[in-house]
């Protein structure tokens, strides 16, 4: 018998361009079935969600700078949820 595992993942992103400035929002989610041998070496439940808010500024034709903040949560194998906040620029 072949085991079957169901995984779903996706994201939606919205951005508004105003001249050189582009604010954006993004939502990512991942729902992974436990026990899949492909992900077994990771040894964790890979369920996760993440929200991102950011601002991008065009500096020229081939250059841009952006700042963003992420809020998310990931489950461990026991089902406990670990929340996190991160930022990047």
C-alpha positions as CSV (number, residue, x, y, z in Angstrom):
1,X,0.0,0.0,0.0
2,X,1.3,3.4,-0.9
3,X,0.9,6.1,1.8
4,X,-0.6,9.4,0.7
5,X,0.1,12.8,2.2
6,X,-1.7,16.1,1.6
7,X,0.1,19.4,1.6
8,X,-1.3,22.8,0.8
9,X,0.6,26.1,0.5
10,X,0.0,29.5,-0.9
11,X,0.3,33.2,-0.6
12,X,-1.5,36.4,-1.6
13,X,0.3,39.7,-2.1
14,X,-1.1,43.2,-2.6
15,X,1.0,46.2,-3.6
16,X,0.2,49.8,-4.5
17,X,2.7,51.8,-6.6
18,X,2.9,55.6,-6.0
19,X,5.7,57.0,-8.1
20,X,8.9,55.5,-6.7
21,X,7.2,54.2,-3.6
22,X,5.4,50.8,-3.4
23,X,3.8,49.7,0.0
24,X,2.8,46.1,0.1
25,X,1.1,43.4,2.2
26,X,1.6,39.7,1.9
27,X,0.2,36.6,3.6
28,X,1.8,33.1,3.3
29,X,0.6,29.8,4.6
30,X,1.8,26.2,4.6
31,X,-0.1,23.2,5.9
32,X,1.9,20.0,5.6
33,X,0.8,16.5,6.3
34,X,2.8,14.7,9.1
35,X,4.8,11.6,8.3
36,X,5.8,12.3,4.7
37,X,9.2,10.5,4.3
38,X,10.4,13.3,2.0
39,X,10.4,15.7,4.9
40,X,11.3,13.2,7.6
41,X,15.0,14.4,7.9
42,X,13.6,17.8,9.1
43,X,11.9,16.1,12.0
44,X,9.4,18.9,12.5
45,X,5.8,19.8,11.6
46,X,6.3,22.3,8.8
47,X,2.9,24.1,9.3
48,X,3.5,27.9,9.2
49,X,1.8,31.2,8.5
50,X,3.4,34.6,8.0
51,X,2.2,38.1,7.4
52,X,4.5,40.7,5.9
53,X,4.1,44.5,5.5
54,X,6.8,46.4,3.6
55,X,7.7,49.5,1.7
56,X,9.9,49.5,-1.5
57,X,11.5,52.5,-3.0
58,X,12.9,52.5,-6.6
59,X,16.4,54.1,-6.6
60,X,16.8,53.8,-10.4
61,X,16.2,51.6,-13.3
62,X,18.1,48.6,-11.8
63,X,18.1,49.4,-8.1
64,X,15.6,49.4,-5.2
65,X,15.6,49.5,-1.4
66,X,12.9,47.9,0.8
67,X,12.0,47.6,4.4
68,X,9.7,45.0,5.8
69,X,8.4,43.5,9.0
70,X,7.1,39.9,9.3
71,X,4.9,38.4,11.9
72,X,4.3,34.6,11.9
73,X,4.0,31.3,13.6
74,X,5.3,27.8,13.1
75,X,4.2,24.6,14.7
76,X,6.5,22.0,16.1
77,X,5.9,18.3,15.9
78,X,3.9,18.3,19.2
79,X,1.5,20.9,17.7
80,X,2.8,23.8,19.9
81,X,2.9,27.1,18.0
82,X,6.0,29.3,18.2
83,X,5.4,32.9,17.2
84,X,8.0,35.2,15.8
85,X,8.6,38.8,14.5
86,X,11.4,39.6,12.1
87,X,12.5,42.6,10.1
88,X,14.7,43.2,7.0
89,X,16.0,46.1,5.0
